[in-house]
Amino acid sequence: MIALQGLHKSFGDKHVLTGINLTVAQGESLCVIGQSGTGKSVLLRCILGLERPDAGAILWRGQPLDVRRRAEFMRGFGMLFQGAALFDSLTVWQNVAFRLMQRMPAQRAKAIAIEKLARVGLAADTADLMPAELSGGMAKRAGLARAIADDPEVIFFDEPTTGLDPIRARRINGLIRDIVRETGATAITITHDMDSVRTIADRVVLLQDGQIAWDGPVGAMDDAPQLAGFLGKAGT
């Protein structure tokens, strides 16, 4: 579905990505981990077109993701932002249906929004609330409903459990896992939360010093010495 070939990105003298080669298969759930400042968010921003790589290529369905094809790519992706990033001047359902309302009547868009809110465990009466009236966990669920509102082929999750207590974090992780499996979407998740990784991921990539230091299935994490520090093993 997505491939990165020799991706480089620097900001002045700071080399953030130094030759990233990575493929993500259709329907695969990939988690990208690494310490702060290792380039996880920059990697995501390059895929989304928010940053222009200095060198290398980004492929989508085997073809370069150029300006012409990016518009098509953007129509088929969903995004759960780190802080939910709901528009505070819109109701919950208007947030969820934001993209839908560009091409269908508001009544139909609202019906879909309520359906997606129910999918993430939010009652129909949540739809007419304002974001300020939501708890942190509810806001995250509303953000997840918006991410899946248009039935995307690719979903990006940026630190999906940041700011949540352990119970709410487990619920969000479970929702993400179930939604990805049910829809067959390709998922890329950036996270520091190893519980999220174990719940969501099929495969894990560790970024370190601008390169991929480890790449393997989630079931092999415990045997990877490169991941010892993230797994809290003694002596690291």
N, C-alpha and C positions, 0 to 999 in steps of 0.2 A: 504493500500500500504506500509506504513512504520509505525513501532511502536517502541517506546523506553520504556524500562522497568527498573525502578530503576537505571537510569544512574547516575554515579558519576565520576567526574574528578577533580583532584587537581593538582596544580603545587607547589611543596614544601608544605609550610604551608597555601597556599591560596586555599580554597575550592571553586571552580567555579561552578560546578554542584553537587547538593547534593540530588540525588534521583528523577530524572526527569522521569515522566510517561506521555507519549504522543502518540496519534495515529493520523495518517493522512490518510484519506480515499482516495481511487482511484478517481481521478478527482477533488479533493478538492484543493482550493487555501488557504493556511494557511500563515498568517503573524505573525512573531515573533518580538515583540517589547520589549524594556527595556532600561534602562540607560546604558551608556558606562561601560564596565567592569562587566556586569551581566551574561555573558556567552553565548550570542547569537552566536557569531562567533565560539566559542568552540563547541557549540552544533552542528553547521553545519559541522565543521571539523571532529567531531566524526562520523557523519552519512557518510561522504565522505571517512572515513578511514585515514584521515590525522593526527588524534589524536586517541590514544587507550584509551578507558574508563578504569578507575580503577575498576569499578564494574558495573554490569547491563548488559542488552542485547539490541541489535538493531536487529529488525526483518524486513524482506522484504517479502511481500506477505505471511506473517504468519510464516516464517521460519527464523532461525538465519542467519544473514548476515555474514557468516564465510568467510574464505579466498577463498574457492572454489566458492561460490556463488557471492562474491564481483566482480569478473571479469565480470560476466554476468550483474550485477547491473550497473557497470561502463559503459558498452556499451549502456545502455539505459537511460543515464541521460544527461542533458545539464546544463550549468552554465553561468550566466551573472555575471562577476566579478565587484567589486565596481568601479574600474578605467578602465573598459573595458578590460584591460590586453591584448591588441593586440600585436602580435609579430612585432616589429618595422622593422625587416629585410624582412618581407613578405608583398606582396601586400594585399589589402583588401580581394580580392576573395580567395587568398591562406589562409588567416586567417580563413575565414568563412568555407572553405572546408578542413581545416587541418585534421580532422578525416576521412573525406570521401576519401581523396587521399591515405589512407592506404589500401583501398580495391577496388578502381575503377580507370579507366584512368583519367588523369588530365582534359581532355576535358569534360567528363561527370561531374566530380566534379565541374568544373567551371560553367557549365550550372546550376547546382543545386544552387551553391552559388549566382549566379545572380538572380535566382528565389527567394531565401530567402532575398536577399538585397531588391528586389522590394517589398517583403511582409512587410518590415519595413520602406518603403518609401524612399529608396535610389536608384537612377538611375543606369542604367547599366554601365555608364561611371565611376561610383565610383569604380567599381571592380578592375581597374588597378592602382588606386591611392595607395600611401603608407600611413600608419597610421599617419605620421607626417603632412600630407596634409589635415587631417580631423579636423573639429571643434569638440568640446567636445560632442555636441549632436549627430553628425554624428558617432563619435567613439562609443558612447553608442549604437546606432542603429546597427552598424556593429557587436558589441559584442553580441547584441540580435540575429542578424541573425546567428552568429556562434552557439549560444546556441540552436537554433531550427533547425540547418542544417541537423541533422541526425534524425529528427522527434522523439525526446525523449519521454519516458513515464513519466519521472520526471524531472522537471526543478527547479534549485535553483537560486534565485536572491539575491545577496549580495548588499544591499544599492543601488538599481538601479537608483536612482535620485541624488545621491551625486554629487555635483559640477555643477549641471545644474540649469539654471535660471528657474523661475516658469513656463514659457510657455513651454520650452523644457521638463521640468519634467512632466507636464500634458500630453504631447504627448507620452512620454515613458510609463507612467502609462496606458494610453489608449491602446497602442500597446500590452503591457503585458496582460492586461485584455482580449483583443480580441483574442490574440494568445492562451491563456490558455483555453478560452471558445471554440474556434474553434477546437483545437487539442484534447481536453479532457485530457490534461496532468495534472498530480499531480504537484502542485507548492508549494514551501516553500520559502518565502521571508523574509529576515532580513532587517528591515528598522527603521529609526527614523522619517520618513516622514508620518504624519498621513493622508495627502492627498493620498499618495500611498496606505495606508491601506484601506481607504474608497473606493478607485477605484478598487483595486486588490483583496482584501480578501473576502472569504466566512466566514472565522473564524479567530479569533485573540487570541494569547497567549501572556501574559505578564510574562517575566522572572524577578525575583527579589530575591536577596539573594540566588541564586543558585537553586531556585525552581519556579514552576509555581504559580504565585499569582492570575492570572485570566485567564479563558479560556471560550470563548463564541463566538456567531455569531457576525459579524461586526455590525449588526443592533442593538445590545444591548450595544454597547460601551458607548453611551451617558448616560446610566443609571447606569454605573459601577463606584462606588466611587474610586476604585483602579486605574482607568485610568484618573481621573480628572486632574492630573498634565500634562499628555500627551495631553489632549484635550484643555488645556489652560483655564480651568474654574476658575472663581474668587474664592479667598480664599484658593488657594492651593499653 
